[in-house]
Amino acid sequence: MENTILRCQQCNELFCPTHYDSYPTYDFDEESKSVREIEMDDQNVFRTAHEGHKISELHVINGSFCSHHAYWEPVREDYVLATDDSQTYTIRRWRKDIDEPLRYQIVNLQIEFGKPYFQVQSSELKKQMIADANTLKLDGTKIEQFVESFGSFVSSIKLEDTLECGLAVNDPMVTYAALKDETIETFLNYCYSMFTHEELKRLRIFIDENSSYDDVMNVRVIRSFRLIPTNKRFIPNPAFPLLLSMN
């Protein structure tokens, strides 16, 4: 999603400028059997329609994007917070048909975010370790032990112990996070009584090789939200932490 939304203060209508605004459209002419190119300038159309009105810029607040729809779904409904530096607004973005342009609207809803929590990719991690068993030189029992220990360790860490590094394609409320180097070292110390020194060295290499984007050593960060109706026209700046820049 773009970072700036234009708002006509008189009409309370919104327009979100994108690099697609000036892309031409094409129309097939039945008589000449040819395709006609039609020049477009959507932002200019908006500004012309609201000529003489005061247009302000709303800036999308990082981490406030929320939706129950996958990023790739063309027909969807999303919400985001945006501010003009004096007020914060909840913006609804939606369309009901794939041929419609996205529409934007200020709504009387407050977004309440739940506390993020981690989810270990236990099944995927176990499969990868079994596939790498010859390199790791671990039997099934020790692999099970490692996976269980990782799940137990992750349940005790905080968001600041990780680095978010990827988005889940099917759910905008899920991201992937890699453990910071110091957190990995703490985890390996946590495993010290269960594995030999040589096994831990091989496990450190395994962790490094499987900690990119949505790799098996990265954890899923799950977020939730709910929309609360409010009678207030404008919502004051929220005092919750915004954790991630979303599109």
C-alpha positions as CSV (number, residue, x, y, z in Angstrom):
1,M,0.0,0.0,0.0
2,E,1.2,3.5,-0.7
3,N,2.3,5.8,2.1
4,T,0.2,8.9,1.3
5,I,-3.5,9.4,0.9
6,L,-5.1,12.6,-0.3
7,R,-8.2,13.9,1.5
8,C,-10.6,16.6,0.4
9,Q,-11.4,18.3,3.7
10,Q,-14.7,19.7,2.4
11,C,-16.1,16.5,0.9
12,N,-14.2,14.0,3.1
13,E,-13.4,12.0,-0.1
14,L,-10.0,10.2,-0.4
15,F,-7.7,9.4,-3.2
16,C,-4.5,7.3,-2.9
17,P,-1.9,8.3,-5.5
18,T,0.0,5.4,-7.1
19,H,2.4,5.0,-10.1
20,Y,-0.5,3.5,-12.0
21,D,-2.5,6.7,-12.1
22,S,-1.1,7.8,-15.5
23,Y,-1.2,4.3,-17.1
24,P,-3.3,4.4,-20.2
25,T,-6.4,2.2,-20.7
26,Y,-7.3,0.5,-24.0
27,D,-10.6,0.2,-25.8
28,F,-11.4,-2.0,-28.7
29,D,-13.1,-0.1,-31.6
30,E,-15.6,-2.5,-33.3
31,E,-15.8,-0.4,-36.5
32,S,-12.1,-0.1,-37.2
33,K,-11.3,-3.4,-35.5
34,S,-8.4,-1.6,-33.7
35,V,-7.3,-0.9,-30.2
36,R,-7.5,2.7,-29.0
37,E,-5.2,4.0,-26.3
38,I,-6.8,6.3,-23.8
39,E,-4.6,8.6,-21.7
40,M,-5.3,8.7,-18.0
41,D,-4.4,10.9,-15.1
42,D,-6.4,9.8,-12.1
43,Q,-4.8,12.2,-9.6
44,N,-5.5,15.1,-11.8
45,V,-9.2,14.0,-12.2
46,F,-9.5,14.0,-8.4
47,R,-7.9,17.4,-7.9
48,T,-10.0,18.9,-10.7
49,A,-13.2,17.5,-9.1
50,H,-12.2,19.1,-5.9
51,E,-10.8,22.3,-7.3
52,G,-11.0,25.2,-4.8
53,H,-11.3,22.7,-1.9
54,K,-8.5,22.2,0.7
55,I,-6.6,19.0,0.0
56,S,-4.6,17.6,2.9
57,E,-2.2,14.6,3.0
58,L,-2.7,11.7,5.3
59,H,0.4,9.6,6.1
60,V,-0.1,5.9,6.6
61,I,1.2,4.8,10.0
62,N,3.8,2.0,9.7
63,G,2.5,-1.4,11.0
64,S,-1.1,-0.4,11.1
65,F,-2.2,-2.3,8.0
66,C,-4.6,-5.2,8.9
67,S,-6.8,-7.5,6.8
68,H,-8.3,-11.0,6.8
69,H,-7.5,-11.3,3.0
70,A,-4.3,-12.6,1.4
71,Y,-2.2,-9.9,-0.4
72,W,-2.9,-11.4,-3.8
73,E,-6.7,-11.4,-3.5
74,P,-8.0,-8.6,-5.9
75,V,-11.4,-8.4,-4.2
76,R,-10.8,-7.6,-0.6
77,E,-11.3,-5.2,2.4
78,D,-8.4,-3.8,4.4
79,Y,-7.9,-1.3,7.1
80,V,-5.1,1.1,8.0
81,L,-4.4,4.1,10.2
82,A,-3.3,7.4,8.7
83,T,-2.5,10.8,10.3
84,D,-2.4,14.4,9.2
85,D,-0.2,15.0,12.2
86,S,-3.1,16.4,14.3
87,Q,-5.6,13.6,14.0
88,T,-5.5,9.9,13.3
89,Y,-8.0,8.2,11.1
90,T,-9.0,4.7,10.4
91,I,-9.1,4.1,6.6
92,R,-11.1,1.4,4.9
93,R,-9.8,0.2,1.5
94,W,-12.0,-2.1,-0.5
95,R,-13.5,-3.1,-3.8
96,K,-16.4,-5.5,-4.6
97,D,-15.4,-6.4,-8.1
98,I,-12.1,-7.1,-9.8
99,D,-12.8,-4.5,-12.5
100,E,-13.4,-1.7,-9.9
101,P,-10.7,0.6,-8.7
102,L,-9.8,0.4,-5.0
103,R,-11.8,2.8,-2.9
104,Y,-10.8,4.6,0.3
105,Q,-13.1,5.8,3.1
106,I,-12.6,7.2,6.6
107,V,-14.7,5.1,9.0
108,N,-15.7,5.4,12.6
109,L,-13.9,2.3,13.7
110,Q,-10.9,1.9,16.1
111,I,-8.4,-0.8,15.3
112,E,-7.4,-2.8,18.4
113,F,-4.3,-5.0,17.9
114,G,-3.8,-8.2,19.9
115,K,-0.4,-9.0,21.4
116,P,1.8,-10.8,18.8
117,Y,2.9,-14.4,19.5
118,F,5.3,-16.8,18.0
119,Q,4.7,-20.1,16.2
120,V,7.5,-22.5,15.6
121,Q,7.5,-24.4,12.2
122,S,7.8,-27.7,14.0
123,S,6.7,-30.0,11.3
124,E,8.8,-28.3,8.6
125,L,11.8,-28.1,10.9
126,K,11.7,-31.8,11.7
127,K,11.4,-32.7,8.0
128,Q,14.4,-30.6,7.1
129,M,16.5,-32.0,9.9
130,I,15.6,-35.6,8.8
131,A,16.7,-34.7,5.2
132,D,20.0,-33.3,6.6
133,A,20.4,-36.2,9.1
134,N,23.6,-37.4,7.5
135,T,25.2,-34.0,7.7
136,L,23.9,-33.3,11.2
137,K,24.8,-36.8,12.4
138,L,21.8,-37.0,14.6
139,D,19.3,-39.8,15.1
140,G,15.6,-39.5,15.3
141,T,15.5,-39.2,19.0
142,K,17.9,-36.2,19.1
143,I,16.1,-34.5,16.2
144,E,12.8,-34.8,18.2
145,Q,14.7,-33.4,21.2
146,F,16.0,-30.4,19.3
147,V,12.6,-29.5,17.8
148,E,10.9,-29.8,21.2
149,S,13.7,-27.7,22.9
150,F,13.4,-25.1,20.2
151,G,9.6,-24.8,20.8
152,S,10.1,-24.5,24.5
153,F,12.9,-21.9,24.1
154,V,10.9,-19.7,21.6
155,S,7.9,-19.6,24.1
156,S,10.1,-17.6,26.5
157,I,11.6,-15.0,24.1
158,K,10.4,-11.6,23.1
159,L,9.9,-9.8,19.8
160,E,13.0,-7.8,20.4
161,D,15.0,-11.0,20.4
162,T,14.2,-11.5,16.7
163,L,14.5,-9.8,13.4
164,E,11.4,-9.8,11.2
165,C,12.4,-10.8,7.7
166,G,9.5,-11.9,5.6
167,L,5.8,-11.8,4.9
168,A,3.3,-14.7,4.7
169,V,1.8,-14.7,1.2
170,N,-1.6,-16.0,2.4
171,D,-2.1,-14.0,5.6
172,P,-1.1,-10.3,6.0
173,M,-1.3,-10.8,9.8
174,V,1.6,-13.3,9.8
175,T,5.3,-12.5,9.3
176,Y,8.5,-14.4,9.7
177,A,11.3,-13.6,12.1
178,A,14.8,-14.9,12.5
179,L,16.5,-15.2,15.9
180,K,19.2,-12.6,16.5
181,D,22.7,-14.0,16.8
182,E,22.8,-13.5,20.5
183,T,19.4,-15.2,20.9
184,I,20.8,-18.2,18.9
185,E,23.8,-18.4,21.2
186,T,21.4,-18.4,24.2
187,F,19.4,-21.2,22.6
188,L,22.5,-23.3,21.9
189,N,23.6,-22.8,25.6
190,Y,20.0,-23.9,26.5
191,C,20.7,-27.1,24.5
192,Y,24.2,-27.7,26.0
193,S,23.2,-30.5,28.3
194,M,21.4,-32.4,25.5
195,F,24.1,-32.3,22.7
196,T,27.8,-32.8,22.4
197,H,30.1,-29.9,21.5
198,E,30.5,-31.2,18.0
199,E,26.8,-31.7,17.6
200,L,26.2,-28.1,18.7
201,K,28.7,-26.9,16.1
202,R,26.8,-28.7,13.4
203,L,23.5,-27.4,14.7
204,R,24.9,-23.8,14.6
205,I,25.7,-24.3,10.9
206,F,22.2,-25.8,10.3
207,I,20.6,-22.8,12.0
208,D,22.6,-20.3,9.9
209,E,21.7,-22.1,6.7
210,N,17.9,-22.2,7.5
211,S,17.3,-18.7,8.8
212,S,16.4,-16.7,5.7
213,Y,12.9,-15.3,5.0
214,D,10.4,-18.2,5.8
215,D,13.1,-20.9,6.4
216,V,12.4,-23.6,9.0
217,M,14.5,-22.0,11.8
218,N,12.5,-18.8,11.5
219,V,9.4,-18.4,13.6
220,R,6.0,-17.2,12.5
221,V,4.8,-14.0,14.2
222,I,1.0,-14.1,14.5
223,R,-0.9,-10.9,15.0
224,S,-4.6,-10.3,15.5
225,F,-6.9,-7.3,15.4
226,R,-10.5,-6.3,15.9
227,L,-12.5,-3.4,14.7
228,I,-14.4,-1.4,17.4
229,P,-17.2,1.0,16.5
230,T,-16.7,4.5,17.8
231,N,-19.1,7.4,17.9
232,K,-16.1,9.8,17.6
233,R,-15.5,11.2,14.2
234,F,-11.8,11.3,14.7
235,I,-9.6,8.8,16.6
236,P,-6.8,10.2,18.8
237,N,-3.3,9.0,18.1
238,P,-3.0,5.3,19.3
239,A,-0.6,4.5,22.1
240,F,0.1,0.9,21.0
241,P,3.4,-0.2,19.4
242,L,3.4,-0.5,15.6
243,L,5.8,-3.3,14.8
244,L,6.2,-3.7,11.1
245,S,5.9,-1.8,7.8
246,M,3.3,-3.5,5.7
247,N,2.3,-2.9,2.2
